[in-house]
Structures are given as structure tokens and as C-alpha cells.
Amino acid sequence: GLISKKLAVHAKCIVGMDISQSMVDQYNQSVFNQGIPSEEMRAVCCDLTVAPNQLDGMKFDVVVCASSYHHFLSIEDVTKALASYLKPGGSLLVADLIKPSSAESAHALFPTGKHNIVAHNGGFEEADIKAAFEGAGLINFSFTTACKAKKHGHPVQLFLASGTKEVAEEAN
């Protein structure tokens, strides 16, 4: 929701997605409370990796996935699913944790008992994300350190990765 609000001034339509109906309800209530029409901004509950085309054929210029990849068992499957919703020439943007250099630091990021909802508790290396993007057929991959912060008192770094869905050349 926080990123959607910042992007809204640059978009005709924002569609948020979550597998949790309660998170979708919170998002939609926040949008309603701000007087924003649902045609301009809304969230839907779905798991994009379960079945393709859950959004009635909608395609997007930009798909953003922020601070979620570390929850997904298969970032390859999720990246393919997200890329399938891009228009040709559209961009996938992913922001998440950069894997720290030590396993001890990685383990400290998520307290004991949280590992059942965090598949990649240490974050990712650039090569992990690049392989997922390339496996989804995305081109023009980039990966940059976006910011530094603290989580549970431990320093973390967040990355921003992007890739583009190739524009197919038309036959003459």
C-alpha cells in the first residue's frame, strides 16, 4: 500500500495483490477512506503462482514487488508469474533484502518462529535474482543497492532489481 500511494500520481490504475484477504481488505479500506475510486486503485486476493491469468487479461506497464520475495519458496515461479502480467516493453521492479556476508547475520534478521513464513531469511545475492529474471524471459537486468537500514537492530541493505519484457519483432 505504501508504494502504491507514491506511484498513484504516475499511473492511471493501480492493482495491488496479496494472498491474504485481510491485507487486501485493509488496502481497499484505506483506498476508500481516501476517496480514491476503486477503478483507479484497488487490491485483489490471489496467488499468481497457482493459476495464470487471474486478472481477466489485464497487462501492466510496470509490476512492482516490494519486500515480498523473501517469503516466496520459488522466486523463479513468482518471477515468471509476475512477468506474465507485463505488456511487451513493460518493466518488473523488485525490492528486497541483500543477503549479508555471514550466515549468523542472516539468521538474526528474522526471529525464531518466523522462519515458517520466510523462505529466504537471509535475502538474496544478485546472481539469484538475475537467474530468476532471465528464467522469466526478462532482458535489460539491473541490480543496485537501494538503501541501508536496520532490522531488529541489525544492519540490512535493500536492492532494487529491474528487468524488461522483450518486445517481439513483427514479421514483415
C-alpha positions as protocol buffer text, in pm:
chain_id: "A"
residue {
  index: 1
  type: GLY
  ca { x: 0 y: 0 z: 0 }
}
residue {
  index: 2
  type: LEU
  ca { x: 275 y: 249 z: 80 }
}
residue {
  index: 3
  type: ILE
  ca { x: 439 y: 213 z: -259 }
}
residue {
  index: 4
  type: SER
  ca { x: 103 y: 221 z: -438 }
}
residue {
  index: 5
  type: LYS
  ca { x: 26 y: 560 z: -288 }
}
residue {
  index: 6
  type: LYS
  ca { x: 356 y: 702 z: -413 }
}
residue {
  index: 7
  type: LEU
  ca { x: 311 y: 553 z: -761 }
}
residue {
  index: 8
  type: ALA
  ca { x: -55 y: 657 z: -796 }
}
residue {
  index: 9
  type: VAL
  ca { x: 29 y: 1003 z: -929 }
}
residue {
  index: 10
  type: HIS
  ca { x: 220 y: 836 z: -1215 }
}
residue {
  index: 11
  type: ALA
  ca { x: -42 y: 575 z: -1310 }
}
residue {
  index: 12
  type: LYS
  ca { x: -394 y: 552 z: -1445 }
}
residue {
  index: 13
  type: CYS
  ca { x: -466 y: 239 z: -1245 }
}
residue {
  index: 14
  type: ILE
  ca { x: -302 y: 57 z: -954 }
}
residue {
  index: 15
  type: VAL
  ca { x: -391 y: -305 z: -876 }
}
residue {
  index: 16
  type: GLY
  ca { x: -242 y: -444 z: -556 }
}
residue {
  index: 17
  type: MET
  ca { x: -224 y: -819 z: -499 }
}
residue {
  index: 18
  type: ASP
  ca { x: -186 y: -1029 z: -187 }
}
residue {
  index: 19
  type: ILE
  ca { x: -259 y: -1387 z: -87 }
}
residue {
  index: 20
  type: SER
  ca { x: -409 y: -1262 z: 240 }
}
residue {
  index: 21
  type: GLN
  ca { x: -771 y: -1147 z: 219 }
}
residue {
  index: 22
  type: SER
  ca { x: -727 y: -945 z: 539 }
}
residue {
  index: 23
  type: MET
  ca { x: -437 y: -749 z: 383 }
}
residue {
  index: 24
  type: VAL
  ca { x: -646 y: -689 z: 69 }
}
residue {
  index: 25
  type: ASP
  ca { x: -935 y: -568 z: 285 }
}
residue {
  index: 26
  type: GLN
  ca { x: -705 y: -326 z: 473 }
}
residue {
  index: 27
  type: TYR
  ca { x: -566 y: -191 z: 146 }
}
residue {
  index: 28
  type: ASN
  ca { x: -912 y: -143 z: -7 }
}
residue {
  index: 29
  type: GLN
  ca { x: -1044 y: 23 z: 310 }
}
residue {
  index: 30
  type: SER
  ca { x: -751 y: 265 z: 310 }
}
residue {
  index: 31
  type: VAL
  ca { x: -818 y: 349 z: -55 }
}
residue {
  index: 32
  type: PHE
  ca { x: -1190 y: 400 z: 19 }
}
residue {
  index: 33
  type: ASN
  ca { x: -1110 y: 620 z: 321 }
}
residue {
  index: 34
  type: GLN
  ca { x: -900 y: 845 z: 96 }
}
residue {
  index: 35
  type: GLY
  ca { x: -1186 y: 884 z: -151 }
}
residue {
  index: 36
  type: ILE
  ca { x: -998 y: 711 z: -434 }
}
residue {
  index: 37
  type: PRO
  ca { x: -1228 y: 527 z: -678 }
}
residue {
  index: 38
  type: SER
  ca { x: -1168 y: 151 z: -697 }
}
residue {
  index: 39
  type: GLU
  ca { x: -1129 y: 185 z: -1076 }
}
residue {
  index: 40
  type: GLU
  ca { x: -811 y: 383 z: -1003 }
}
residue {
  index: 41
  type: MET
  ca { x: -671 y: 185 z: -709 }
}
residue {
  index: 42
  type: ARG
  ca { x: -773 y: -149 z: -561 }
}
residue {
  index: 43
  type: ALA
  ca { x: -634 y: -475 z: -431 }
}
residue {
  index: 44
  type: VAL
  ca { x: -735 y: -830 z: -514 }
}
residue {
  index: 45
  type: CYS
  ca { x: -672 y: -1154 z: -330 }
}
residue {
  index: 46
  type: CYS
  ca { x: -494 y: -1413 z: -543 }
}
residue {
  index: 47
  type: ASP
  ca { x: -191 y: -1637 z: -560 }
}
residue {
  index: 48
  type: LEU
  ca { x: -38 y: -1571 z: -901 }
}
residue {
  index: 49
  type: THR
  ca { x: 166 y: -1890 z: -895 }
}
residue {
  index: 50
  type: VAL
  ca { x: -139 y: -2117 z: -865 }
}
residue {
  index: 51
  type: ALA
  ca { x: -317 y: -2032 z: -1189 }
}
residue {
  index: 52
  type: PRO
  ca { x: -231 y: -1800 z: -1475 }
}
residue {
  index: 53
  type: ASN
  ca { x: -445 y: -1508 z: -1591 }
}
residue {
  index: 54
  type: GLN
  ca { x: -626 y: -1439 z: -1265 }
}
residue {
  index: 55
  type: LEU
  ca { x: -676 y: -1073 z: -1356 }
}
residue {
  index: 56
  type: ASP
  ca { x: -913 y: -1108 z: -1652 }
}
residue {
  index: 57
  type: GLY
  ca { x: -644 y: -1049 z: -1911 }
}
residue {
  index: 58
  type: MET
  ca { x: -505 y: -732 z: -1755 }
}
residue {
  index: 59
  type: LYS
  ca { x: -148 y: -642 z: -1858 }
}
residue {
  index: 60
  type: PHE
  ca { x: 66 y: -374 z: -1699 }
}
residue {
  index: 61
  type: ASP
  ca { x: 341 y: -131 z: -1798 }
}
residue {
  index: 62
  type: VAL
  ca { x: 506 y: -178 z: -1458 }
}
residue {
  index: 63
  type: VAL
  ca { x: 481 y: -451 z: -1196 }
}
residue {
  index: 64
  type: VAL
  ca { x: 634 y: -378 z: -855 }
}
residue {
  index: 65
  type: CYS
  ca { x: 705 y: -637 z: -586 }
}
residue {
  index: 66
  type: ALA
  ca { x: 847 y: -486 z: -267 }
}
residue {
  index: 67
  type: SER
  ca { x: 978 y: -671 z: 39 }
}
residue {
  index: 68
  type: SER
  ca { x: 798 y: -992 z: -55 }
}
residue {
  index: 69
  type: TYR
  ca { x: 1046 y: -1212 z: -241 }
}
residue {
  index: 70
  type: HIS
  ca { x: 1198 y: -1346 z: 82 }
}
residue {
  index: 71
  type: HIS
  ca { x: 858 y: -1501 z: 162 }
}
residue {
  index: 72
  type: PHE
  ca { x: 830 y: -1699 z: -165 }
}
residue {
  index: 73
  type: LEU
  ca { x: 951 y: -2058 z: -180 }
}
residue {
  index: 74
  type: SER
  ca { x: 1027 y: -2029 z: -551 }
}
residue {
  index: 75
  type: ILE
  ca { x: 1131 y: -1686 z: -671 }
}
residue {
  index: 76
  type: GLU
  ca { x: 1162 y: -1841 z: -1017 }
}
residue {
  index: 77
  type: ASP
  ca { x: 790 y: -1928 z: -1026 }
}
residue {
  index: 78
  type: VAL
  ca { x: 688 y: -1591 z: -884 }
}
residue {
  index: 79
  type: THR
  ca { x: 908 y: -1400 z: -1130 }
}
residue {
  index: 80
  type: LYS
  ca { x: 758 y: -1592 z: -1424 }
}
residue {
  index: 81
  type: ALA
  ca { x: 407 y: -1523 z: -1295 }
}
residue {
  index: 82
  type: LEU
  ca { x: 475 y: -1150 z: -1244 }
}
residue {
  index: 83
  type: ALA
  ca { x: 641 y: -1121 z: -1587 }
}
residue {
  index: 84
  type: SER
  ca { x: 334 y: -1281 z: -1749 }
}
residue {
  index: 85
  type: TYR
  ca { x: 132 y: -974 z: -1647 }
}
residue {
  index: 86
  type: LEU
  ca { x: 367 y: -730 z: -1822 }
}
residue {
  index: 87
  type: LYS
  ca { x: 290 y: -567 z: -2155 }
}
residue {
  index: 88
  type: PRO
  ca { x: 571 y: -602 z: -2412 }
}
residue {
  index: 89
  type: GLY
  ca { x: 832 y: -345 z: -2312 }
}
residue {
  index: 90
  type: GLY
  ca { x: 694 y: -340 z: -1955 }
}
residue {
  index: 91
  type: SER
  ca { x: 920 y: -350 z: -1650 }
}
residue {
  index: 92
  type: LEU
  ca { x: 932 y: -569 z: -1341 }
}
residue {
  index: 93
  type: LEU
  ca { x: 1075 y: -395 z: -1034 }
}
residue {
  index: 94
  type: VAL
  ca { x: 1166 y: -599 z: -726 }
}
residue {
  index: 95
  type: ALA
  ca { x: 1296 y: -462 z: -395 }
}
residue {
  index: 96
  type: ASP
  ca { x: 1408 y: -690 z: -113 }
}
residue {
  index: 97
  type: LEU
  ca { x: 1696 y: -780 z: 117 }
}
residue {
  index: 98
  type: ILE
  ca { x: 2054 y: -829 z: 2 }
}
residue {
  index: 99
  type: LYS
  ca { x: 2200 y: -1142 z: 159 }
}
residue {
  index: 100
  type: PRO
  ca { x: 2450 y: -1046 z: 431 }
}
residue {
  index: 101
  type: SER
  ca { x: 2801 y: -1186 z: 413 }
}
residue {
  index: 102
  type: SER
  ca { x: 2766 y: -1410 z: 719 }
}
residue {
  index: 103
  type: ALA
  ca { x: 2508 y: -1680 z: 794 }
}
residue {
  index: 104
  type: GLU
  ca { x: 2486 y: -1556 z: 1154 }
}
residue {
  index: 105
  type: SER
  ca { x: 2382 y: -1209 z: 1034 }
}
residue {
  index: 106
  type: ALA
  ca { x: 2125 y: -1362 z: 800 }
}
residue {
  index: 107
  type: HIS
  ca { x: 1971 y: -1573 z: 1079 }
}
residue {
  index: 108
  type: ALA
  ca { x: 1942 y: -1268 z: 1308 }
}
residue {
  index: 109
  type: LEU
  ca { x: 1716 y: -1084 z: 1064 }
}
residue {
  index: 110
  type: PHE
  ca { x: 1413 y: -1299 z: 1141 }
}
residue {
  index: 111
  type: PRO
  ca { x: 1345 y: -1414 z: 1497 }
}
residue {
  index: 112
  type: THR
  ca { x: 1297 y: -1783 z: 1576 }
}
residue {
  index: 113
  type: GLY
  ca { x: 947 y: -1893 z: 1492 }
}
residue {
  index: 114
  type: LYS
  ca { x: 919 y: -1666 z: 1188 }
}
residue {
  index: 115
  type: HIS
  ca { x: 1104 y: -1899 z: 952 }
}
residue {
  index: 116
  type: ASN
  ca { x: 784 y: -2076 z: 851 }
}
residue {
  index: 117
  type: ILE
  ca { x: 671 y: -1760 z: 668 }
}
residue {
  index: 118
  type: VAL
  ca { x: 1017 y: -1654 z: 549 }
}
residue {
  index: 119
  type: ALA
  ca { x: 1158 y: -1893 z: 292 }
}
residue {
  index: 120
  type: HIS
  ca { x: 1475 y: -1691 z: 229 }
}
residue {
  index: 121
  type: ASN
  ca { x: 1556 y: -1549 z: 571 }
}
residue {
  index: 122
  type: GLY
  ca { x: 1888 y: -1405 z: 463 }
}
residue {
  index: 123
  type: GLY
  ca { x: 1775 y: -1229 z: 149 }
}
residue {
  index: 124
  type: PHE
  ca { x: 1933 y: -1268 z: -194 }
}
residue {
  index: 125
  type: GLU
  ca { x: 2251 y: -1230 z: -390 }
}
residue {
  index: 126
  type: GLU
  ca { x: 2243 y: -1054 z: -725 }
}
residue {
  index: 127
  type: ALA
  ca { x: 2301 y: -1384 z: -908 }
}
residue {
  index: 128
  type: ASP
  ca { x: 1984 y: -1535 z: -752 }
}
residue {
  index: 129
  type: ILE
  ca { x: 1767 y: -1251 z: -878 }
}
residue {
  index: 130
  type: LYS
  ca { x: 1936 y: -1232 z: -1217 }
}
residue {
  index: 131
  type: ALA
  ca { x: 1877 y: -1604 z: -1277 }
}
residue {
  index: 132
  type: ALA
  ca { x: 1508 y: -1569 z: -1186 }
}
residue {
  index: 133
  type: PHE
  ca { x: 1464 y: -1268 z: -1417 }
}
residue {
  index: 134
  type: GLU
  ca { x: 1642 y: -1438 z: -1707 }
}
residue {
  index: 135
  type: GLY
  ca { x: 1442 y: -1756 z: -1648 }
}
residue {
  index: 136
  type: ALA
  ca { x: 1126 y: -1548 z: -1685 }
}
residue {
  index: 137
  type: GLY
  ca { x: 1248 y: -1415 z: -2020 }
}
residue {
  index: 138
  type: LEU
  ca { x: 1322 y: -1064 z: -1894 }
}
residue {
  index: 139
  type: ILE
  ca { x: 1600 y: -857 z: -2052 }
}
residue {
  index: 140
  type: ASN
  ca { x: 1799 y: -545 z: -1955 }
}
residue {
  index: 141
  type: PHE
  ca { x: 1853 y: -673 z: -1600 }
}
residue {
  index: 142
  type: SER
  ca { x: 1985 y: -428 z: -1344 }
}
residue {
  index: 143
  type: PHE
  ca { x: 2053 y: -467 z: -973 }
}
residue {
  index: 144
  type: THR
  ca { x: 2152 y: -187 z: -740 }
}
residue {
  index: 145
  type: THR
  ca { x: 2175 y: -127 z: -367 }
}
residue {
  index: 146
  type: ALA
  ca { x: 1874 y: 93 z: -299 }
}
residue {
  index: 147
  type: CYS
  ca { x: 1925 y: 176 z: 68 }
}
residue {
  index: 148
  type: LYS
  ca { x: 2064 y: 70 z: 402 }
}
residue {
  index: 149
  type: ALA
  ca { x: 1854 y: 28 z: 716 }
}
residue {
  index: 150
  type: LYS
  ca { x: 1828 y: -169 z: 1041 }
}
residue {
  index: 151
  type: LYS
  ca { x: 1604 y: -467 z: 1114 }
}
residue {
  index: 152
  type: HIS
  ca { x: 1590 y: -595 z: 1473 }
}
residue {
  index: 153
  type: GLY
  ca { x: 1897 y: -379 z: 1539 }
}
residue {
  index: 154
  type: HIS
  ca { x: 2100 y: -544 z: 1263 }
}
residue {
  index: 155
  type: PRO
  ca { x: 2217 y: -356 z: 954 }
}
residue {
  index: 156
  type: VAL
  ca { x: 2050 y: -458 z: 628 }
}
residue {
  index: 157
  type: GLN
  ca { x: 2073 y: -349 z: 269 }
}
residue {
  index: 158
  type: LEU
  ca { x: 1786 y: -346 z: 23 }
}
residue {
  index: 159
  type: PHE
  ca { x: 1825 y: -395 z: -350 }
}
residue {
  index: 160
  type: LEU
  ca { x: 1621 y: -275 z: -643 }
}
residue {
  index: 161
  type: ALA
  ca { x: 1625 y: -507 z: -942 }
}
residue {
  index: 162
  type: SER
  ca { x: 1459 y: -443 z: -1275 }
}
residue {
  index: 163
  type: GLY
  ca { x: 1404 y: -625 z: -1599 }
}
residue {
  index: 164
  type: THR
  ca { x: 1204 y: -565 z: -1915 }
}
residue {
  index: 165
  type: LYS
  ca { x: 969 y: -789 z: -2109 }
}
residue {
  index: 166
  type: GLU
  ca { x: 1102 y: -809 z: -2460 }
}
residue {
  index: 167
  type: VAL
  ca { x: 904 y: -652 z: -2742 }
}
residue {
  index: 168
  type: ALA
  ca { x: 853 y: -919 z: -3008 }
}
residue {
  index: 169
  type: GLU
  ca { x: 950 y: -810 z: -3357 }
}
residue {
  index: 170
  type: GLU
  ca { x: 664 y: -829 z: -3603 }
}
residue {
  index: 171
  type: ALA
  ca { x: 712 y: -1038 z: -3915 }
}
residue {
  index: 172
  type: ASN
  ca { x: 718 y: -842 z: -4242 }
}
